[in-house]
Structure formats: structure tokens, C-alpha cells
């Protein structure tokens, strides 16, 4: 892939897209929760996101790597 983009669909929903050239955008997936951190490897082969869940009086963080 030439580039990866994280697009906010709503406040709590994000979609990841890969671009391989003109008019060659490919959807890679959607995260349906708020993202507090996102990173992509230099070769664009891996991405990592930290999502945060608020549960009344406790915050939970989960790292998702694909």
C-alpha cells in the first residue's frame, strides 16, 4: 500500500482505508469505539490502535493489533 488513512465516520466510529494509486482506495476495517492512539509500521504492513471504554467509574484500555 502507498498510504493508510484513518477516517472518523462518527465520534465513536473510525474506518481504515489503504490507497494503492489513483482511484484505488480499499477499505480495511472499522473500529466502532473511540480511538485514543493509532500507529502504523513504516512499511504499512501493520497497524495498532488503542481503544478506550468508559464504564461508569472505571476506564479500560485495549490494544488491538492486526
PQR file of N, CA, C, O and H, with PARSE charges and radii, in Angstrom:
ATOM      1  N   UNK A   1       0.840  -1.185   0.000 -0.4000 1.5000
ATOM      2  CA  UNK A   1       0.000   0.000   0.000 -0.0000 2.0000
ATOM      3  C   UNK A   1       0.880   1.241   0.000  0.5500 1.7000
ATOM      4  O   UNK A   1       1.951   1.253   0.608 -0.5500 1.4000
ATOM      5  N   UNK A   2       0.429   2.274  -0.677 -0.4000 1.5000
ATOM      6  CA  UNK A   2       1.166   3.529  -0.694 -0.0000 2.0000
ATOM      7  C   UNK A   2       0.862   4.383   0.521  0.5500 1.7000
ATOM      8  O   UNK A   2       1.734   5.110   0.997 -0.5500 1.4000
ATOM      9  H   UNK A   2      -0.440   2.264  -1.171  0.4000 1.0000
ATOM     10  N   UNK A   3      -0.373   4.306   1.040 -0.4000 1.5000
ATOM     11  CA  UNK A   3      -0.760   5.127   2.192 -0.0000 2.0000
ATOM     12  C   UNK A   3      -1.933   4.474   2.914  0.5500 1.7000
ATOM     13  O   UNK A   3      -2.731   3.752   2.315 -0.5500 1.4000
ATOM     14  H   UNK A   3      -1.081   3.715   0.654  0.4000 1.0000
ATOM     15  N   UNK A   4      -2.016   4.744   4.214 -0.4000 1.5000
ATOM     16  CA  UNK A   4      -3.153   4.309   5.022 -0.0000 2.0000
ATOM     17  C   UNK A   4      -3.800   5.535   5.634  0.5500 1.7000
ATOM     18  O   UNK A   4      -3.111   6.467   6.049 -0.5500 1.4000
ATOM     19  H   UNK A   4      -1.368   5.330   4.700  0.4000 1.0000
ATOM     20  N   UNK A   5      -5.135   5.538   5.690 -0.4000 1.5000
ATOM     21  CA  UNK A   5      -5.879   6.655   6.248 -0.0000 2.0000
ATOM     22  C   UNK A   5      -6.875   6.152   7.276  0.5500 1.7000
ATOM     23  O   UNK A   5      -7.552   5.147   7.059 -0.5500 1.4000
ATOM     24  H   UNK A   5      -5.695   4.781   5.352  0.4000 1.0000
ATOM     25  N   UNK A   6      -6.959   6.851   8.389 -0.4000 1.5000
ATOM     26  CA  UNK A   6      -7.953   6.584   9.417 -0.0000 2.0000
ATOM     27  C   UNK A   6      -8.982   7.697   9.316  0.5500 1.7000
ATOM     28  O   UNK A   6      -8.654   8.868   9.505 -0.5500 1.4000
ATOM     29  H   UNK A   6      -6.409   7.667   8.565  0.4000 1.0000
ATOM     30  N   UNK A   7     -10.223   7.339   9.020 -0.4000 1.5000
ATOM     31  CA  UNK A   7     -11.278   8.324   8.774 -0.0000 2.0000
ATOM     32  C   UNK A   7     -12.331   8.217   9.874  0.5500 1.7000
ATOM     33  O   UNK A   7     -12.848   7.132  10.142 -0.5500 1.4000
ATOM     34  H   UNK A   7     -10.491   6.388   8.867  0.4000 1.0000
ATOM     35  N   UNK A   8     -12.644   9.345  10.507 -0.4000 1.5000
ATOM     36  CA  UNK A   8     -13.686   9.375  11.527 -0.0000 2.0000
ATOM     37  C   UNK A   8     -15.060   9.403  10.881  0.5500 1.7000
ATOM     38  O   UNK A   8     -15.450  10.404  10.280 -0.5500 1.4000
ATOM     39  H   UNK A   8     -12.224  10.226  10.290  0.4000 1.0000
ATOM     40  N   UNK A   9     -15.788   8.308  11.006 -0.4000 1.5000
ATOM     41  CA  UNK A   9     -17.141   8.238  10.458 -0.0000 2.0000
ATOM     42  C   UNK A   9     -18.119   8.970  11.383  0.5500 1.7000
ATOM     43  O   UNK A   9     -18.980   9.719  10.924 -0.5500 1.4000
ATOM     44  H   UNK A   9     -15.471   7.496  11.495  0.4000 1.0000
ATOM     45  N   UNK A  10     -17.972   8.740  12.695 -0.4000 1.5000
ATOM     46  CA  UNK A  10     -18.717   9.447  13.736 -0.0000 2.0000
ATOM     47  C   UNK A  10     -17.728   9.695  14.874  0.5500 1.7000
ATOM     48  O   UNK A  10     -16.543   9.397  14.726 -0.5500 1.4000
ATOM     49  H   UNK A  10     -17.272   8.131  13.068  0.4000 1.0000
ATOM     50  N   UNK A  11     -18.185  10.230  15.999 -0.4000 1.5000
ATOM     51  CA  UNK A  11     -17.294  10.426  17.135 -0.0000 2.0000
ATOM     52  C   UNK A  11     -16.754   9.110  17.662  0.5500 1.7000
ATOM     53  O   UNK A  11     -15.644   9.068  18.194 -0.5500 1.4000
ATOM     54  H   UNK A  11     -19.148  10.472  16.119  0.4000 1.0000
ATOM     55  N   UNK A  12     -17.510   8.044  17.526 -0.4000 1.5000
ATOM     56  CA  UNK A  12     -17.133   6.764  18.093 -0.0000 2.0000
ATOM     57  C   UNK A  12     -16.881   5.675  17.062  0.5500 1.7000
ATOM     58  O   UNK A  12     -16.821   4.499  17.420 -0.5500 1.4000
ATOM     59  H   UNK A  12     -18.411   8.078  17.094  0.4000 1.0000
ATOM     60  N   UNK A  13     -16.733   6.028  15.809 -0.4000 1.5000
ATOM     61  CA  UNK A  13     -16.540   5.037  14.759 -0.0000 2.0000
ATOM     62  C   UNK A  13     -15.475   5.512  13.779  0.5500 1.7000
ATOM     63  O   UNK A  13     -15.555   6.621  13.251 -0.5500 1.4000
ATOM     64  H   UNK A  13     -16.782   6.984  15.517  0.4000 1.0000
ATOM     65  N   UNK A  14     -14.474   4.660  13.543 -0.4000 1.5000
ATOM     66  CA  UNK A  14     -13.355   5.001  12.659 -0.0000 2.0000
ATOM     67  C   UNK A  14     -13.189   3.916  11.614  0.5500 1.7000
ATOM     68  O   UNK A  14     -13.358   2.734  11.912 -0.5500 1.4000
ATOM     69  H   UNK A  14     -14.410   3.760  13.972  0.4000 1.0000
ATOM     70  N   UNK A  15     -12.859   4.306  10.391 -0.4000 1.5000
ATOM     71  CA  UNK A  15     -12.615   3.350   9.311 -0.0000 2.0000
ATOM     72  C   UNK A  15     -11.195   3.528   8.800  0.5500 1.7000
ATOM     73  O   UNK A  15     -10.700   4.650   8.691 -0.5500 1.4000
ATOM     74  H   UNK A  15     -12.722   5.267  10.149  0.4000 1.0000
ATOM     75  N   UNK A  16     -10.532   2.398   8.484 -0.4000 1.5000
ATOM     76  CA  UNK A  16      -9.172   2.403   7.968 -0.0000 2.0000
ATOM     77  C   UNK A  16      -9.213   2.046   6.487  0.5500 1.7000
ATOM     78  O   UNK A  16      -9.828   1.056   6.091 -0.5500 1.4000
ATOM     79  H   UNK A  16     -10.934   1.487   8.573  0.4000 1.0000
ATOM     80  N   UNK A  17      -8.546   2.869   5.672 -0.4000 1.5000
ATOM     81  CA  UNK A  17      -8.504   2.669   4.228 -0.0000 2.0000
ATOM     82  C   UNK A  17      -7.063   2.625   3.755  0.5500 1.7000
ATOM     83  O   UNK A  17      -6.199   3.302   4.313 -0.5500 1.4000
ATOM     84  H   UNK A  17      -8.046   3.673   5.993  0.4000 1.0000
ATOM     85  N   UNK A  18      -6.801   1.819   2.715 -0.4000 1.5000
ATOM     86  CA  UNK A  18      -5.498   1.776   2.052 -0.0000 2.0000
ATOM     87  C   UNK A  18      -5.644   2.395   0.672  0.5500 1.7000
ATOM     88  O   UNK A  18      -6.658   2.214  -0.002 -0.5500 1.4000
ATOM     89  H   UNK A  18      -7.503   1.270   2.262  0.4000 1.0000
ATOM     90  N   UNK A  19      -4.622   3.124   0.266 -0.4000 1.5000
ATOM     91  CA  UNK A  19      -4.598   3.733  -1.063 -0.0000 2.0000
ATOM     92  C   UNK A  19      -3.418   3.124  -1.822  0.5500 1.7000
ATOM     93  O   UNK A  19      -2.280   3.180  -1.355 -0.5500 1.4000
ATOM     94  H   UNK A  19      -3.798   3.271   0.814  0.4000 1.0000
ATOM     95  N   UNK A  20      -3.690   2.549  -2.979 -0.4000 1.5000
ATOM     96  CA  UNK A  20      -2.630   1.951  -3.789 -0.0000 2.0000
ATOM     97  C   UNK A  20      -2.326   2.751  -5.051  0.5500 1.7000
ATOM     98  O   UNK A  20      -1.375   2.431  -5.764 -0.5500 1.4000
ATOM     99  H   UNK A  20      -4.614   2.503  -3.358  0.4000 1.0000
ATOM    100  N   UNK A  21      -3.090   3.752  -5.331 -0.4000 1.5000
ATOM    101  CA  UNK A  21      -2.889   4.565  -6.519 -0.0000 2.0000
ATOM    102  C   UNK A  21      -4.146   5.368  -6.795  0.5500 1.7000
ATOM    103  O   UNK A  21      -5.079   5.354  -5.993 -0.5500 1.4000
ATOM    104  H   UNK A  21      -3.862   4.013  -4.751  0.4000 1.0000
ATOM    105  N   UNK A  22      -4.179   6.065  -7.915 -0.4000 1.5000
ATOM    106  CA  UNK A  22      -5.367   6.858  -8.255 -0.0000 2.0000
ATOM    107  C   UNK A  22      -6.616   5.970  -8.333  0.5500 1.7000
ATOM    108  O   UNK A  22      -6.618   4.939  -9.006 -0.5500 1.4000
ATOM    109  H   UNK A  22      -3.421   6.077  -8.567  0.4000 1.0000
ATOM    110  N   UNK A  23      -7.646   6.379  -7.651 -0.4000 1.5000
ATOM    111  CA  UNK A  23      -8.938   5.670  -7.643 -0.0000 2.0000
ATOM    112  C   UNK A  23      -8.808   4.223  -7.181  0.5500 1.7000
ATOM    113  O   UNK A  23      -9.580   3.367  -7.614 -0.5500 1.4000
ATOM    114  H   UNK A  23      -7.644   7.216  -7.104  0.4000 1.0000
ATOM    115  N   UNK A  24      -7.842   3.936  -6.306 -0.4000 1.5000
ATOM    116  CA  UNK A  24      -7.636   2.568  -5.827 -0.0000 2.0000
ATOM    117  C   UNK A  24      -7.683   2.524  -4.305  0.5500 1.7000
ATOM    118  O   UNK A  24      -6.746   2.058  -3.656 -0.5500 1.4000
ATOM    119  H   UNK A  24      -7.215   4.631  -5.954  0.4000 1.0000
ATOM    120  N   UNK A  25      -8.788   3.016  -3.746 -0.4000 1.5000
ATOM    121  CA  UNK A  25      -8.949   3.015  -2.301 -0.0000 2.0000
ATOM    122  C   UNK A  25      -9.634   1.719  -1.874  0.5500 1.7000
ATOM    123  O   UNK A  25     -10.649   1.319  -2.444 -0.5500 1.4000
ATOM    124  H   UNK A  25      -9.548   3.394  -4.274  0.4000 1.0000
ATOM    125  N   UNK A  26      -9.046   1.056  -0.836 -0.4000 1.5000
ATOM    126  CA  UNK A  26      -9.566  -0.228  -0.372 -0.0000 2.0000
ATOM    127  C   UNK A  26      -9.894  -0.124   1.118  0.5500 1.7000
ATOM    128  O   UNK A  26      -9.015   0.220   1.908 -0.5500 1.4000
ATOM    129  H   UNK A  26      -8.221   1.381  -0.373  0.4000 1.0000
ATOM    130  N   UNK A  27     -11.143  -0.414   1.527 -0.4000 1.5000
ATOM    131  CA  UNK A  27     -11.468  -0.409   2.955 -0.0000 2.0000
ATOM    132  C   UNK A  27     -10.811  -1.600   3.653  0.5500 1.7000
ATOM    133  O   UNK A  27     -10.862  -2.722   3.151 -0.5500 1.4000
ATOM    134  H   UNK A  27     -11.858  -0.693   0.886  0.4000 1.0000
ATOM    135  N   UNK A  28     -10.195  -1.353   4.811 -0.4000 1.5000
ATOM    136  CA  UNK A  28      -9.520  -2.413   5.553 -0.0000 2.0000
ATOM    137  C   UNK A  28     -10.272  -2.845   6.801  0.5500 1.7000
ATOM    138  O   UNK A  28     -10.088  -3.964   7.279 -0.5500 1.4000
ATOM    139  H   UNK A  28     -10.153  -0.440   5.219  0.4000 1.0000
ATOM    140  N   UNK A  29     -11.116  -1.973   7.331 -0.4000 1.5000
ATOM    141  CA  UNK A  29     -11.870  -2.342   8.522 -0.0000 2.0000
ATOM    142  C   UNK A  29     -12.391  -1.129   9.251  0.5500 1.7000
ATOM    143  O   UNK A  29     -12.063   0.008   8.909 -0.5500 1.4000
ATOM    144  H   UNK A  29     -11.266  -1.064   6.943  0.4000 1.0000
ATOM    145  N   UNK A  30     -13.213  -1.380  10.267 -0.4000 1.5000
ATOM    146  CA  UNK A  30     -13.834  -0.320  11.050 -0.0000 2.0000
ATOM    147  C   UNK A  30     -13.690  -0.630  12.529  0.5500 1.7000
ATOM    148  O   UNK A  30     -13.823  -1.778  12.951 -0.5500 1.4000
ATOM    149  H   UNK A  30     -13.479  -2.303  10.544  0.4000 1.0000
ATOM    150  N   UNK A  31     -13.419   0.402  13.306 -0.4000 1.5000
ATOM    151  CA  UNK A  31     -13.387   0.296  14.768 -0.0000 2.0000
ATOM    152  C   UNK A  31     -14.575   1.083  15.277  0.5500 1.7000
ATOM    153  O   UNK A  31     -14.678   2.284  15.030 -0.5500 1.4000
ATOM    154  H   UNK A  31     -13.311   1.335  12.963  0.4000 1.0000
ATOM    155  N   UNK A  32     -15.474   0.421  15.984 -0.4000 1.5000
ATOM    156  CA  UNK A  32     -16.712   1.053  16.427 -0.0000 2.0000
ATOM    157  C   UNK A  32     -16.639   1.660  17.816  0.5500 1.7000
ATOM    158  O   UNK A  32     -17.658   1.768  18.498 -0.5500 1.4000
ATOM    159  H   UNK A  32     -15.391  -0.556  16.185  0.4000 1.0000
ATOM    160  N   UNK A  33     -15.440   2.061  18.248 -0.4000 1.5000
ATOM    161  CA  UNK A  33     -15.274   2.684  19.564 -0.0000 2.0000
ATOM    162  C   UNK A  33     -14.269   3.824  19.435  0.5500 1.7000
ATOM    163  O   UNK A  33     -13.521   3.874  18.459 -0.5500 1.4000
ATOM    164  H   UNK A  33     -14.612   1.974  17.694  0.4000 1.0000
ATOM    165  N   UNK A  34     -14.238   4.737  20.398 -0.4000 1.5000
ATOM    166  CA  UNK A  34     -13.264   5.832  20.337 -0.0000 2.0000
ATOM    167  C   UNK A  34     -11.829   5.307  20.347  0.5500 1.7000
ATOM    168  O   UNK A  34     -11.513   4.383  21.095 -0.5500 1.4000
ATOM    169  H   UNK A  34     -14.846   4.697  21.192  0.4000 1.0000
ATOM    170  N   UNK A  35     -10.974   5.884  19.533 -0.4000 1.5000
ATOM    171  CA  UNK A  35      -9.560   5.504  19.479 -0.0000 2.0000
ATOM    172  C   UNK A  35      -8.755   6.588  20.174  0.5500 1.7000
ATOM    173  O   UNK A  35      -8.885   7.768  19.848 -0.5500 1.4000
ATOM    174  H   UNK A  35     -11.231   6.635  18.925  0.4000 1.0000
ATOM    175  N   UNK A  36      -7.914   6.189  21.141 -0.4000 1.5000
ATOM    176  CA  UNK A  36      -7.091   7.174  21.835 -0.0000 2.0000
ATOM    177  C   UNK A  36      -5.672   7.217  21.283  0.5500 1.7000
ATOM    178  O   UNK A  36      -4.950   8.180  21.538 -0.5500 1.4000
ATOM    179  H   UNK A  36      -7.808   5.230  21.406  0.4000 1.0000
ATOM    180  N   UNK A  37      -5.250   6.194  20.530 -0.4000 1.5000
ATOM    181  CA  UNK A  37      -3.915   6.169  19.936 -0.0000 2.0000
ATOM    182  C   UNK A  37      -3.937   5.245  18.740  0.5500 1.7000
ATOM    183  O   UNK A  37      -4.596   4.206  18.768 -0.5500 1.4000
ATOM    184  H   UNK A  37      -5.837   5.411  20.323  0.4000 1.0000
ATOM    185  N   UNK A  38      -3.215   5.616  17.673 -0.4000 1.5000
ATOM    186  CA  UNK A  38      -3.151   4.813  16.458 -0.0000 2.0000
ATOM    187  C   UNK A  38      -1.760   4.944  15.866  0.5500 1.7000
ATOM    188  O   UNK A  38      -1.202   6.040  15.830 -0.5500 1.4000
ATOM    189  H   UNK A  38      -2.680   6.461  17.650  0.4000 1.0000
ATOM    190  N   UNK A  39      -1.183   3.815  15.393 -0.4000 1.5000
ATOM    191  CA  UNK A  39       0.148   3.851  14.805 -0.0000 2.0000
ATOM    192  C   UNK A  39       0.228   2.821  13.686  0.5500 1.7000
ATOM    193  O   UNK A  39      -0.444   1.790  13.726 -0.5500 1.4000
ATOM    194  H   UNK A  39      -1.636   2.924  15.422  0.4000 1.0000
ATOM    195  N   UNK A  40       1.059   3.113  12.685 -0.4000 1.5000
ATOM    196  CA  UNK A  40       1.247   2.233  11.535 -0.0000 2.0000
ATOM    197  C   UNK A  40       2.740   1.987  11.365  0.5500 1.7000
ATOM    198  O   UNK A  40       3.543   2.901  11.552 -0.5500 1.4000
ATOM    199  H   UNK A  40       1.604   3.951  12.653  0.4000 1.0000
ATOM    200  N   UNK A  41       3.126   0.745  11.007 -0.4000 1.5000
ATOM    201  CA  UNK A  41       4.536   0.439  10.772 -0.0000 2.0000
ATOM    202  C   UNK A  41       5.043   1.193   9.541  0.5500 1.7000
ATOM    203  O   UNK A  41       4.260   1.602   8.685 -0.5500 1.4000
ATOM    204  H   UNK A  41       2.474   0.002  10.854  0.4000 1.0000
ATOM    205  N   UNK A  42       6.361   1.369   9.467 -0.4000 1.5000
ATOM    206  CA  UNK A  42       6.955   2.112   8.333 -0.0000 2.0000
ATOM    207  C   UNK A  42       6.609   1.504   6.976  0.5500 1.7000
ATOM    208  O   UNK A  42       6.388   2.225   6.003 -0.5500 1.4000
ATOM    209  H   UNK A  42       6.998   1.037  10.162  0.4000 1.0000
ATOM    210  N   UNK A  43       6.564   0.168   6.919 -0.4000 1.5000
ATOM    211  CA  UNK A  43       6.265  -0.488   5.646 -0.0000 2.0000
ATOM    212  C   UNK A  43       4.763  -0.637   5.400  0.5500 1.7000
ATOM    213  O   UNK A  43       4.356  -1.257   4.417 -0.5500 1.4000
ATOM    214  H   UNK A  43       6.744  -0.418   7.710  0.4000 1.0000
ATOM    215  N   UNK A  44       3.938  -0.075   6.285 -0.4000 1.5000
ATOM    216  CA  UNK A  44       2.480  -0.068   6.181 -0.0000 2.0000
ATOM    217  C   UNK A  44       1.862  -1.471   6.211  0.5500 1.7000
ATOM    218  O   UNK A  44       0.742  -1.672   5.743 -0.5500 1.4000
ATOM    219  H   UNK A  44       4.268   0.428   7.084  0.4000 1.0000
ATOM    220  N   UNK A  45       2.596  -2.434   6.763 -0.4000 1.5000
ATOM    221  CA  UNK A  45       2.066  -3.798   6.809 -0.0000 2.0000
ATOM    222  C   UNK A  45       1.304  -4.090   8.103  0.5500 1.7000
ATOM    223  O   UNK A  45       0.540  -5.053   8.162 -0.5500 1.4000
ATOM    224  H   UNK A  45       3.506  -2.272   7.144  0.4000 1.0000
ATOM    225  N   UNK A  46       1.501  -3.266   9.147 -0.4000 1.5000
ATOM    226  CA  UNK A  46       0.843  -3.482  10.430 -0.0000 2.0000
ATOM    227  C   UNK A  46       0.325  -2.161  10.977  0.5500 1.7000
ATOM    228  O   UNK A  46       0.901  -1.097  10.751 -0.5500 1.4000
ATOM    229  H   UNK A  46       2.122  -2.483   9.100  0.4000 1.0000
ATOM    230  N   UNK A  47      -0.778  -2.264  11.702 -0.4000 1.5000
ATOM    231  CA  UNK A  47      -1.345  -1.098  12.377 -0.0000 2.0000
ATOM    232  C   UNK A  47      -1.745  -1.501  13.784  0.5500 1.7000
ATOM    233  O   UNK A  47      -2.125  -2.646  14.026 -0.5500 1.4000
ATOM    234  H   UNK A  47      -1.246  -3.128  11.886  0.4000 1.0000
ATOM    235  N   UNK A  48      -1.659  -0.549  14.718 -0.4000 1.5000
ATOM    236  CA  UNK A  48      -2.062  -0.807  16.098 -0.0000 2.0000
ATOM    237  C   UNK A  48      -2.932   0.352  16.567  0.5500 1.7000
ATOM    238  O   UNK A  48      -2.669   1.510  16.241 -0.5500 1.4000
ATOM    239  H   UNK A  48      -1.350   0.381  14.522  0.4000 1.0000
ATOM    240  N   UNK A  49      -3.963   0.032  17.328 -0.4000 1.5000
ATOM    241  CA  UNK A  49      -4.863   1.058  17.853 -0.0000 2.0000
ATOM    242  C   UNK A  49      -5.161   0.757  19.312  0.5500 1.7000
ATOM    243  O   UNK A  49      -5.271  -0.404  19.708 -0.5500 1.4000
ATOM    244  H   UNK A  49      -4.176  -0.909  17.593  0.4000 1.0000
ATOM    245  N   UNK A  50      -5.290   1.802  20.101 -0.4000 1.5000
ATOM    246  CA  UNK A  50      -5.728   1.670  21.486 -0.0000 2.0000
ATOM    247  C   UNK A  50      -7.118   2.281  21.565  0.5500 1.7000
ATOM    248  O   UNK A  50      -7.313   3.454  21.246 -0.5500 1.4000
ATOM    249  H   UNK A  50      -5.201   2.745  19.779  0.4000 1.0000
ATOM    250  N   UNK A  51      -8.079   1.475  21.993 -0.4000 1.5000
ATOM    251  CA  UNK A  51      -9.447   1.960  22.159 -0.0000 2.0000
ATOM    252  C   UNK A  51      -9.734   2.096  23.647  0.5500 1.7000
ATOM    253  O   UNK A  51      -9.207   1.336  24.458 -0.5500 1.4000
ATOM    254  H   UNK A  51      -7.921   0.522  22.252  0.4000 1.0000
ATOM    255  N   UNK A  52     -10.554   3.048  23.997 -0.4000 1.5000
ATOM    256  CA  UNK A  52     -10.873   3.311  25.395 -0.0000 2.0000
ATOM    257  C   UNK A  52     -12.355   3.092  25.625  0.5500 1.7000
ATOM    258  O   UNK A  52     -13.196   3.629  24.904 -0.5500 1.4000
ATOM    259  H   UNK A  52     -10.982   3.666  23.337  0.4000 1.0000
ATOM    260  N   UNK A  53     -12.662   2.302  26.629 -0.4000 1.5000
ATOM    261  CA  UNK A  53     -14.048   2.063  27.041 -0.0000 2.0000
ATOM    262  C   UNK A  53     -14.276   2.730  28.385  0.5500 1.7000
ATOM    263  O   UNK A  53     -13.514   2.511  29.326 -0.5500 1.4000
ATOM    264  H   UNK A  53     -11.978   1.865  27.214  0.4000 1.0000
ATOM    265  N   UNK A  54     -15.305   3.531  28.480 -0.4000 1.5000
ATOM    266  CA  UNK A  54     -15.661   4.133  29.764 -0.0000 2.0000
ATOM    267  C   UNK A  54     -16.800   3.337  30.360  0.5500 1.7000
ATOM    268  O   UNK A  54     -17.850   3.192  29.735 -0.5500 1.4000
ATOM    269  H   UNK A  54     -15.924   3.709  27.715  0.4000 1.0000
ATOM    270  N   UNK A  55     -16.609   2.825  31.546 -0.4000 1.5000
ATOM    271  CA  UNK A  55     -17.632   2.029  32.232 -0.0000 2.0000
ATOM    272  C   UNK A  55     -17.896   2.668  33.592  0.5500 1.7000
ATOM    273  O   UNK A  55     -17.285   2.282  34.588 -0.5500 1.4000
ATOM    274  H   UNK A  55     -15.756   2.942  32.054  0.4000 1.0000
ATOM    275  N   UNK A  56     -18.781   3.620  33.638 -0.4000 1.5000
ATOM    276  CA  UNK A  56     -19.200   4.328  34.854 -0.0000 2.0000
ATOM    277  C   UNK A  56     -18.014   4.920  35.601  0.5500 1.7000
ATOM    278  O   UNK A  56     -17.650   6.068  35.344 -0.5500 1.4000
ATOM    279  H   UNK A  56     -19.278   3.934  32.829  0.4000 1.0000
ATOM    280  N   UNK A  57     -17.399   4.177  36.514 -0.4000 1.5000
ATOM    281  CA  UNK A  57     -16.318   4.739  37.315 -0.0000 2.0000
ATOM    282  C   UNK A  57     -14.954   4.131  36.975  0.5500 1.7000
ATOM    283  O   UNK A  57     -13.996   4.328  37.723 -0.5500 1.4000
ATOM    284  H   UNK A  57     -17.694   3.245  36.722  0.4000 1.0000
ATOM    285  N   UNK A  58     -14.847   3.397  35.866 -0.4000 1.5000
ATOM    286  CA  UNK A  58     -13.573   2.777  35.510 -0.0000 2.0000
ATOM    287  C   UNK A  58     -13.295   2.959  34.018  0.5500 1.7000
ATOM    288  O   UNK A  58     -14.209   2.906  33.196 -0.5500 1.4000
ATOM    289  H   UNK A  58     -15.625   3.237  35.258  0.4000 1.0000
ATOM    290  N   UNK A  59     -12.041   3.169  33.686 -0.4000 1.5000
ATOM    291  CA  UNK A  59     -11.607   3.255  32.294 -0.0000 2.0000
ATOM    292  C   UNK A  59     -10.857   1.987  31.946  0.5500 1.7000
ATOM    293  O   UNK A  59      -9.996   1.548  32.708 -0.5500 1.4000
ATOM    294  H   UNK A  59     -11.298   3.212  34.354  0.4000 1.0000
ATOM    295  N   UNK A  60     -11.170   1.391  30.805 -0.4000 1.5000
ATOM    296  CA  UNK A  60     -10.475   0.194  30.340 -0.0000 2.0000
ATOM    297  C   UNK A  60      -9.818   0.515  29.005  0.5500 1.7000
ATOM    298  O   UNK A  60     -10.447   1.122  28.138 -0.5500 1.4000
ATOM    299  H   UNK A  60     -11.870   1.747  30.186  0.4000 1.0000
ATOM    300  N   UNK A  61      -8.574   0.120  28.829 -0.4000 1.5000
ATOM    301  CA  UNK A  61      -7.876   0.294  27.572 -0.0000 2.0000
ATOM    302  C   UNK A  61      -7.591  -1.071  26.976  0.5500 1.7000
ATOM    303  O   UNK A  61      -7.262  -2.009  27.702 -0.5500 1.4000
ATOM    304  H   UNK A  61      -8.063  -0.372  29.534  0.4000 1.0000
ATOM    305  N   UNK A  62      -7.713  -1.194  25.659 -0.4000 1.5000
ATOM    306  CA  UNK A  62      -7.455  -2.453  24.987 -0.0000 2.0000
ATOM    307  C   UNK A  62      -6.613  -2.164  23.758  0.5500 1.7000
ATOM    308  O   UNK A  62      -6.938  -1.271  22.975 -0.5500 1.4000
ATOM    309  H   UNK A  62      -7.979  -0.432  25.068  0.4000 1.0000
ATOM    310  N   UNK A  63      -5.545  -2.906  23.584 -0.4000 1.5000
ATOM    311  CA  UNK A  63      -4.689  -2.760  22.413 -0.0000 2.0000
ATOM    312  C   UNK A  63      -5.113  -3.813  21.402  0.5500 1.7000
ATOM    313  O   UNK A  63      -5.186  -5.000  21.719 -0.5500 1.4000
ATOM    314  H   UNK A  63      -5.282  -3.632  24.220  0.4000 1.0000
ATOM    315  N   UNK A  64      -5.395  -3.363  20.171 -0.4000 1.5000
ATOM    316  CA  UNK A  64      -5.800  -4.269  19.092 -0.0000 2.0000
ATOM    317  C   UNK A  64      -4.767  -4.165  17.991  0.5500 1.7000
ATOM    318  O   UNK A  64      -4.540  -3.080  17.456 -0.5500 1.4000
ATOM    319  H   UNK A  64      -5.336  -2.398  19.914  0.4000 1.0000
ATOM    320  N   UNK A  65      -4.132  -5.284  17.641 -0.4000 1.5000
ATOM    321  CA  UNK A  65      -3.110  -5.293  16.605 -0.0000 2.0000
ATOM    322  C   UNK A  65      -3.571  -6.227  15.508  0.5500 1.7000
ATOM    323  O   UNK A  65      -3.975  -7.359  15.773 -0.5500 1.4000
ATOM    324  H   UNK A  65      -4.316  -6.166  18.076  0.4000 1.0000
ATOM    325  N   UNK A  66      -3.510  -5.751  14.273 -0.4000 1.5000
ATOM    326  CA  UNK A  66      -3.914  -6.586  13.127 -0.0000 2.0000
ATOM    327  C   UNK A  66      -2.859  -6.557  12.079  0.5500 1.7000
ATOM    328  O   UNK A  66      -3.007  -7.195  11.036 -0.5500 1.4000
ATOM    329  H   UNK A  66      -3.182  -4.832  14.058  0.4000 1.0000
TER
END
